[in-house]
Amino acid sequence: MTRDELIAGTRQLVDEGDRLRANPSLPSLQMWLKRSDDLLATAWGSMDRYHLAWLMVGKPKGIVRGRPMTSDEEAAYVREVAEQKTAALRMSLDAVERQGMPFVGESGGVGPGLDRERPETATTPDRAPDRAGLPADPALTERLAEARRQAEAHLDHDAPRAPRPEKMQR
């Protein structure tokens, strides 16, 4: 999968998620979830339960147990799950499109800021503030160097301070 294919596929799934929220349908949701899971797994790797729980995808607040859902409950469920998964897809799109993050399934394409053939479209990927290419400010440079010197003086803070008595060793 190329970067351009991932971007196009993710945009399409985001649009479909928005349509699902406007016109909820459980069978459509199930198909859309399968397609979006496949796309995300190809790009970022499979997601285990921990990742899904962290994203809160498919964990509606007012889940119905022990009986069939009414049509209103089903519509609310579809809207909530579609909203959650669409948010995850938007994060993925931002990561690949704006931030230029490499992804597992990448087999070509060029991330932002790297297209030498089309320099007019190049953008700078997100970087730490001290590497963002900001104009050098002598005062800021000196303050940063001082902060680094102070931090270096405290590198041993996680080292053991005193020997532990044998009774406490377990």
C-alpha positions as CSV (number, residue, x, y, z in Angstrom):
1,M,0.0,0.0,0.0
2,T,1.3,3.4,-0.9
3,R,1.0,6.6,1.2
4,D,-1.4,8.0,-1.4
5,E,-3.6,4.9,-1.3
6,L,-3.7,5.0,2.5
7,I,-4.7,8.7,2.5
8,A,-7.4,8.2,-0.2
9,G,-8.8,5.0,1.5
10,T,-8.8,6.7,4.9
11,R,-10.6,9.8,3.6
12,Q,-13.2,7.6,1.9
13,L,-13.8,5.7,5.2
14,V,-14.0,9.0,7.1
15,D,-16.7,10.2,4.7
16,E,-18.6,6.9,5.0
17,G,-18.4,7.3,8.8
18,D,-19.9,10.7,8.6
19,R,-22.7,9.3,6.3
20,L,-23.3,6.5,8.9
21,R,-23.8,9.0,11.6
22,A,-26.3,10.9,9.5
23,N,-28.1,7.7,8.3
24,P,-27.4,4.9,10.8
25,S,-27.7,1.3,9.7
26,L,-26.3,-1.7,11.6
27,P,-25.4,-3.8,8.6
28,S,-23.6,-0.9,7.0
29,L,-21.8,-0.2,10.2
30,Q,-20.6,-3.8,10.4
31,M,-19.3,-3.7,6.8
32,W,-17.7,-0.3,7.4
33,L,-16.0,-1.5,10.6
34,K,-14.6,-4.5,8.8
35,R,-13.2,-2.3,5.9
36,S,-11.7,0.2,8.3
37,D,-10.2,-2.5,10.5
38,D,-8.6,-4.0,7.4
39,L,-7.2,-0.7,6.3
40,L,-5.8,0.3,9.7
41,A,-4.3,-3.2,10.2
42,T,-2.5,-3.0,6.8
43,A,-1.2,0.5,7.6
44,W,-0.4,0.3,11.3
45,G,-0.5,-3.4,12.2
46,S,-3.3,-5.3,13.9
47,M,-4.8,-3.8,17.0
48,D,-5.1,-5.9,20.1
49,R,-7.8,-5.5,22.8
50,Y,-5.6,-2.9,24.7
51,H,-5.5,-0.6,21.7
52,L,-9.2,-0.9,21.0
53,A,-10.1,-0.3,24.7
54,W,-7.8,2.7,24.7
55,L,-9.6,4.1,21.6
56,M,-12.9,3.2,23.2
57,V,-14.1,2.0,19.8
58,G,-17.2,-0.2,19.9
59,K,-17.7,0.5,23.7
60,P,-20.9,2.5,23.7
61,K,-21.9,4.1,27.0
62,G,-25.5,2.8,27.1
63,I,-25.1,-0.7,25.9
64,V,-28.2,-2.9,25.7
65,R,-27.8,-6.4,27.1
66,G,-30.2,-9.3,27.2
67,R,-32.7,-8.1,24.7
68,P,-32.9,-6.9,21.1
69,M,-32.3,-3.2,20.6
70,T,-35.1,-1.0,19.6
71,S,-34.6,0.9,16.3
72,D,-33.8,4.1,18.3
73,E,-31.3,2.3,20.4
74,E,-29.7,0.7,17.4
75,A,-29.5,4.1,15.6
76,A,-27.8,5.6,18.7
77,Y,-25.4,2.7,18.9
78,V,-24.5,3.0,15.2
79,R,-23.9,6.8,15.6
80,E,-21.8,6.4,18.7
81,V,-19.5,3.6,17.3
82,A,-19.2,5.4,13.9
83,E,-18.2,8.6,15.7
84,Q,-15.6,6.8,17.7
85,K,-14.1,4.9,14.8
86,T,-14.2,8.0,12.6
87,A,-12.2,9.9,15.2
88,A,-9.6,7.1,15.1
89,L,-9.5,7.2,11.3
90,R,-9.0,11.0,11.4
91,M,-6.0,10.5,13.8
92,S,-4.6,8.0,11.4
93,L,-5.1,10.4,8.5
94,D,-3.4,13.2,10.4
95,A,-0.5,11.0,11.2
96,V,0.2,9.9,7.7
97,E,-0.8,13.0,5.8
98,R,0.3,16.0,8.0
99,Q,2.9,14.4,10.2
100,G,4.4,12.2,7.6
101,M,4.7,9.2,9.9
102,P,6.0,6.0,8.3
103,F,3.6,3.1,8.5
104,V,3.8,-0.7,8.6
105,G,2.2,-1.3,5.2
106,E,4.1,1.3,3.3
107,S,5.3,0.2,-0.1
108,G,6.0,3.4,-1.8
109,G,4.9,7.0,-1.8
110,V,6.6,9.9,-0.2
111,G,5.9,11.5,3.1
112,P,5.4,15.3,3.5
113,G,8.5,17.3,3.1
114,L,10.3,14.7,1.1
115,D,9.0,15.1,-2.5
116,R,12.0,16.3,-4.4
117,E,10.2,16.2,-7.7
118,R,7.5,18.6,-6.5
119,P,9.2,21.0,-4.1
120,E,6.2,23.4,-4.2
121,T,4.1,20.8,-2.3
122,A,6.8,20.0,0.3
123,T,5.9,20.6,4.0
124,T,7.9,20.1,7.1
125,P,6.9,17.2,9.3
126,D,6.3,17.7,13.0
127,R,9.6,17.8,14.9
128,A,10.7,18.7,18.4
129,P,10.8,22.5,19.0
130,D,14.6,22.6,19.0
131,R,14.7,20.9,15.6
132,A,11.9,22.7,13.8
133,G,14.3,25.0,11.9
134,L,13.3,28.1,13.8
135,P,15.6,31.1,13.5
136,A,18.3,30.9,16.0
137,D,17.7,33.2,19.0
138,P,21.0,33.7,20.9
139,A,19.2,34.1,24.3
140,L,17.1,31.0,23.6
141,T,20.1,29.0,22.5
142,E,21.9,29.9,25.7
143,R,18.9,29.1,28.0
144,L,18.6,25.8,26.2
145,A,22.3,25.0,26.7
146,E,22.0,25.9,30.4
147,A,19.0,23.7,30.9
148,R,20.8,20.8,29.2
149,R,23.9,21.4,31.5
150,Q,21.6,21.3,34.6
151,A,19.8,18.2,33.4
152,E,23.2,16.5,32.8
153,A,24.2,17.2,36.4
154,H,21.2,15.1,37.6
155,L,21.6,12.0,35.4
156,D,22.2,9.9,38.5
157,H,18.9,10.6,40.2
158,D,17.6,7.1,39.5
159,A,20.8,5.4,40.9
160,P,20.5,3.7,44.3
161,R,21.6,6.0,47.1
162,A,22.6,3.6,49.9
163,P,23.0,-0.1,50.2
164,R,19.9,-2.0,51.3
165,P,20.1,-4.2,54.4
166,E,20.1,-7.9,53.6
167,K,16.8,-8.4,55.4
168,M,15.1,-6.1,52.9
169,Q,16.5,-7.9,49.9
170,R,13.9,-10.2,48.5
